């Protein structure tokens, strides 16, 4: 497991699926390094594993063997949006 310092908040990389799943259950988001699009990530929503995709929608996550056996999972922290009154 390695920590990356380039991002504003460190993220863990090189995790297996059970470690990524635990992080998702704990309220974090996880993505696979092989997923080139950084807007795709797994999240727990209303008790279901969901896959958030680049179109901004969440889809029920049907896990593949590659998802389950992969050791390329990373935990990411999504940027928080500023309230509209702070922007204006």
For each residue, the residues with C-beta under 8 A, 3 or more apart:
1: 12 13 14 15
2: 12 13 14
3: 10 11 12 13
4: 7 10 11 13
5: 10
6:
7: 4 10 11 77
8:
9: 77
10: 3 4 5 7
11: 3 4 7 74 75 76 77
12: 1 2 3 15 23 74 75
13: 1 2 3 4 33 72 73 74
14: 1 2 71 72 73 74
15: 1 12 19 20 23 30 71 73 74 75
16: 19 20 70 71 73
17: 20 21 67 68 69 70 73
18: 21 22
19: 15 16 22 23 73
20: 15 16 17 23 24 30 42 73 74 75
21: 17 18 24 25 30
22: 18 19 25 26
23: 12 15 19 20 26 28 30 75
24: 20 21 27 28 29 30 42 43 44 49
25: 21 22 44
26: 22 23
27: 24 44
28: 23 24 75 76 77
29: 24 41 42 43 52 75 76 77 78
30: 15 20 21 23 24 41 42 73 74 75 76
31: 35 38 40 41 42 73 74 76
32: 35 67 70 72 73 74
33: 13 72 73 74
34: 66 70 72
35: 31 32 38 40
36:
37: 40 54
38: 31 35 41 76
39: 52 53 54
40: 31 35 37 51 52 53 54
41: 29 30 31 38 51 52 76 78
42: 20 24 29 30 31 49 50 51 52 61
43: 24 29 49 50 51 52 58
44: 24 25 27 47 48 49 50
45: 48 50 58
46:
47: 44
48: 44 45 60 61
49: 24 42 43 44 60 61 63
50: 42 43 44 45 58 59 60 61
51: 40 41 42 43 58 59 60 61
52: 29 39 40 41 42 43 56 57 58
53: 39 40 56 57 58 59
54: 37 39 40
55:
56: 52 53
57: 52 53
58: 43 45 50 51 52 53
59: 50 51 53
60: 48 49 50 51
61: 42 48 49 50 51
62:
63: 49 67 68
64: 67 68
65: 68 69
66: 34 69 70
67: 17 32 63 64 70
68: 17 63 64 65
69: 17 65 66
70: 16 17 32 34 66 67 73
71: 14 15 16
72: 13 14 32 33 34
73: 13 14 15 16 17 19 20 30 31 32 33 70
74: 11 12 13 14 15 20 30 31 32 33
75: 11 12 15 20 23 28 29 30
76: 11 28 29 30 31 38 41
77: 7 9 11 28 29
78: 29 41
79:
80:
81:
82: 86 87
83: 86 87
84: 87 88
85: 88
86: 82 83
87: 82 83 84
88: 84 85
